Amino acid sequence: DGGITQSPKYLFRKEGQNVTLSCEQNLNHDAMYWYRQDPGQGLRLIYYSQIVNDFQKGDIAEGYSVSREKKESFPLTVTSAQKNPTAFYLCASSINSQGAEKLFFGSGTQLSVL
Amino acid sequence: SQQGEEDPQALSIQEGENATMNCSYKTSINNLQWYRQNSGRGLVHLILIRSNEREKHSGRLRVTLDTSKKSSSLLITASRAADTASYFCATVPVSGGYNKLIFGAGTRLAVHP
């Protein structure tokens, strides 16, 4: 069964703590993306990666970091520098590394601050 | 930066009626895409229309694109209760890189049995 798996579904962060959100895909897609969604709003791009070992900042990269060591995996770390991390985080992938067309999304991770 | 803006923000209709959602954007685009999101879930791609296309159909969905007005519409015909969801338009701007898909705030559609 091909798709994108995000874990955990719910995550809680304490003050000053870094947390890592997992995203794994078995679609053999080259490009992967991280978006943040706040209540009642659209998605904002955090980071994207067109190919292994390469990634680019999106519109709201401050306070976040990523890595792309394997084609299948694109973990997102929310650092303590991100002062307002509470949001719904969505990972996506697309087959075309040259353009963001027909993104496939995971089911999301809800991050809350304790 | 939010490029697309959907209108209306919320729409409530009866089963069997048609639902029309509109999207406006600000800069020239490579393509425009529509996605659906059920509450608390990820998004699902519905349809993509390129800047040189004017209309596209997929099942009960019809999408139009007017690049002169920088606007698009999504029509869902003969709606069903299962169509209840949020619908987002997303654009790939010509400038800024083809990997930057920019989403609007969405239209919340409620279809009542």
Interface residues (C-beta under 8 A of the other chain):
Chain A: I4 Q6 A31 Y33 Y35 G40 Q41 G42 L43 R44 L45 Y48 Q50 Q56 G58 D59 F88 L90 A92 S97 Q98 G99 A100 E101 K102 L103 F104 F105 G106 S107 G108 Q110
Chain B: S1 Q2 G4 N30 N31 Q33 Y35 G40 R41 G42 L43 V44 H45 L48 F88 A90 V92 G97 Y98 N99 K100 L101 I102 F103 G104 A105 G106
